[in-house]
Amino acid sequence: MKCDWVRQNIVFYVYNELEDDARFELEQHLGRCPDCALELKAARAFHTAMSQTPVEEPAPNLLASSRMRLQEALETTSQGGWWRRLIFEPTTWLRQISMSPALAAAIFIVGFGGGISATYNYLGSRGSSGNNGIALVEPTPGQAPVQASAITGIRSITQEPGSNRVNIMYDTISTQEAQGSLNDQRIQRLLLFAARNNYNSGVRMDSVDLLTQQPNDTHVREALLYALANDTNPGVRLKALEGLSGFVRQDALVRDAVLHTLATDASSGVRLQALLVVEPLRADSSVRSVLTQLTKSDQNASIRSQARIMLAQTPEMD
């Protein structure tokens, strides 16, 4: 057995991911080779040091924005190459799995864990909420409560014309439906979920549009701020900006978020709308600072011109 092979597989050995026969051969080699034994000692020391480092849980906002970026990337990426290799060149990926026990084990663990998770969510959605967890959506008569972990996405959102009743189709193991008014807590929770997590930009647009009707709610305003800062669709960001515009004077967080959008948003249409939103606050020092920056560096001529007009109409500060 060559030292190169041993050193390439020492990490798998430390993590107990080698097959029994490979593990036996590697141990026999380590007994004969002092250099590889030192390599194993170093790998174990590194593993011990890493195990003592606390692992931080990702923030919910990071997870939501990452999912949206991933979905946008999947929607714009060609899928043909990988599937062709999978269908027409099976020997290639089968050989890679057979030559990499760790990869095969990882695939098995992921699949096994996914099956357990799906089963748990399915069983959880059939039981009562009780002490097993907080139901995201309270049941309507004849329906079981739905746990937050069981909802995979919002399929569609529609509002009945001339009323505040909302119909939401959402996916768990299967597609389900919730109906109620905008004041219904379960409808609000589903709308908040859709605004932050849904992979469909049209559904996010619909949810944000409905949430703008109740911007006084703290959770709703937080969702609108999140959409303004993180949503990849400029139409959704415009809707969020529309819902927040009435709070730019009284809420410093809203003002700062709108100014950040004005200075950094990739869409000139969104930046122009943000400029109109902060116009009543042009005497504010932070607003003046951003306006001055826009007159010098914004790539859009209309925005530069409008910023100059706003500054010219603002009285000089003593």
N, C-alpha and C positions, 0 to 999 in steps of 0.2 A: 504494500500500500504506500502511495506517494505522499510526501509531506504536504504538497499543495492541496490535494484532496482533503486531507485531514484538517488543514487550516480553514478551508472553505466551509467545512461542516461542523466546526467546533461550536459555533453559535447554536446550531440546531441541537447539538449534543447537550449544551448547557440548558436549553429550554425543553429537553426531553422530547424532541421532535424527530429523532432518527428511528428507523426501523430496527428491530432487535438484531438482525444479522449485521447491519452497518454499524450499529452501536458496539457490538462485540469486537468487530474488526478494528474500530477506532480505538477502543480501550486497549486492545493488544498492542497497537502501534504506539500509543502513549507510554506504555510500559517500557518500550525499547528506545524511544526518541526523547531525549531531554529537551530539545528545542520546542517540540510540539507540546510537551508537558508544561513548559513555561507559558506557551501561548494559551493553553487551557486555564492556567492559573490567572492570567491577566483577564481572560474573558469572564471568568467567575467573579473576579473582583469588580469588574465593570457592571455585571449583572446585579451584584449585591448593592453597589452604590446607586444604581438606577431604581432598585426596588425601594430604597429608603426615601426617594424623592416623592413628595405628595403629588397626586394627579388631580388637577383642577377640572371641574366640570365646565363644559362650554356654556356660555350664557344663552338663554332662549332666543334672544335677538340674533346672535351669531348663527345659531342653528337655522333659524327661519331665513335669514338672508342668504346663507350658504345653499339652502335647498332651492331658493328662487334662482340664484346664479347657476346652479347645476342644471335646473330644468331649462333655463334659457339657453345654456350651452348645448344641451341635448336636442333642443328644438332646432338649432341652427347648424348642427354637425351632421355630416353625411354618415349614414349607418351602413353603407354597403360593404365597405372593405372588411370589417370585422366579421360580418355574417358570412361573407363569401369564404373567408378562411375557416370559419367554424364548420360550414356545410361541405365545402369541397376539399378542405385539407385537414380532415380529422386526425390523421396520423401525426401531424405536427403538434397540435395542442395536447393530444394524448401522450405523446412522447415526453413533452415538457412536464406533465403531471407525474408520469411514471418515474422520471429522473429527479423529481423534487418531492420527496416525502412530506416536507413541511408545507408545500403548497397544497398537496392533496389533503393533508390534515386540516389546513385552514379552510379549504372549500367545504369539507365535511362538517367542520364545527359551525361555520356560518350557516350552512343549510339546515343543520340540526337545530341551531339556536333560533333561526327564522321560523321553523316549524313549531317549536315550543311557544315562541312569542305569538304566532298567529292563533294557535290553539288557546293560549291563555286569554288573549283578547276576545276570542269568540265566546269562550265560556264566561268571561267577565261581563260581556254585553248581555248574556242571557240571564245572569243572576240579578239580585237586587243590589242597590248601592250599599246599604247597610254600613258596616265598618270596613268594607273592603276597599273603599276609595270614594272620591268625590265625583259624582256624575257630571260630565260637561253639559249634557243636555238632559233636562228632566223629562220623564216619559209622558207622553199623552196617553189617554186611556187605551189599554190594549197593547202598549209598546213597552219594551224593556228599556231601562236606562242605558245610555251610551257613555262609556268611559272616554276620557281624553285620549288615552293611548290607542283606542280602537278606531278613531277617526283618521282616515288616510287622506281625505281631500274633500273639497266642496265642488260638486259637479255643476250646479247652476243656481242662480238667485233671480227670482222674479217678484215684482210687486204688483198686486192687483190694482188696475187703474181706478183712480178716484178714492182709494182707501189706503190705510196704513198696514194692511195685511201683507205678509211676506211668505213666499213659498221657497224653501231651500231643499235641494236634493244633495245629499252628502253620502260619501262612501265609507263603509267599514269593511267587513268581509263581503257585504253586498251593498248595493245602493239603497239608501233609505231616504225618507222625506220628513221634513218638519214644517209645520204651518203655524202662523201666529202673527200678532201685530208687532210693530217695531218696539213697543213697550214690553214685549214678552222677553223674559230674561234668557230663555234658551235660544231665542232668535238672535238676541244681541251677542250671545257667546259664540254662536256659529258665524255670525258676521265678523266678529273680531278674529276668529280662527282663520277665516277666509282671507281677511286683509293681510295677515302676516304670513300665512303658510301655504296658500294654495298655489299650485303649479300653473294654473290657467290665468293669464293676465286679464282676460275678459271678465272672469269671475271676481278677481281682485278689484277690477274697476267697478263692478256692480256693488260689491260689498262696501267699498269706500264711498261710493255715491250715496248709499243708504245711511251710512254712518255719519255723513256730513249733516244729516237732518237732526242729529242729537249730539252736537259737539260739546255740550256742557258737561257730559259725563266724562269723568277723569280717565277711565279706561279707553273710551272712544277717542279722546284727544291724544292719548299716548299712541294709539294705533295709527292715527292720522300723522303724527310726528314721525313715527317709524316708517310709514309708507313714503312720506316726503323725502326722508333721508336715504332710504334703501331700495325702494321699488325700482326695478329695471325698466318699467314701462313709463314713458313720460306722460301719457294720458292719466295714469293712476296718480302720478305725482301732482299733476295739475288739479285733479279732483281733491286730493288731500290739501293742497294749497287753498283751494276754494273754501273748504270746510274750516280751515284755521284762520282765514283772513279776519274774522270778526274778533279775534283774541290777540292780535298783534300788539295792541296798545296795552292791555291789562296783564298779559302773561309774558314774562321775560323769556321763558323757554321757547315760546312760539316765535317771539321776535328774533331771537338768536338763530333759531332753526331756519326761518325765512331768509335772514341775512346770509347764512351759510349756503343756502340754496342759490341765492342771488350771486354769490361769489364763485361757486364751484360747479353748479349743475351743468351737465353736458349739453342739455337742450336749451337753445336760445329762446324757444317759446316759453319754457318754464321760467327761465331767468327774467324774461320780459314781464311775465305775470307777477313774479315775486317783486319786481321793481314797482309795479303799480300798487301792490299790497302795502309796501313800506312807505309809499309817498306821503301819507299823513304824518309820518314820523321823521320827515327829512331833517328836522332841526335837532334830532337826537345825535349825540356825538358819534356813536357807533355806526349809525346809518350814514352820516356824513362821510365817515372814514371809508366805508364800502363804496359809496357813490364816487368819491374821489378816485379810488382804485379802478372803478369801472371806466371812468373817463379816459384813463391812461392805457388800460390793458385789455379791455373786453374786445373780443374778435368781431362782435356784431355791431355794425355802424348805428343801427337804430337804438340799441341799448346805450352806446356811448353818448349819442345825441340826447336821449331822454335824461340820462344822468346829469349831463351838463345843464340842461334846462332846470332840473330840480334843484341843483346846487345854486344856480343863478337866482332862483326864486326864494332861496332860504336866506334870511337876514344873517349878517355877520354876527358872530358871538363876541361879546365883550371880553 
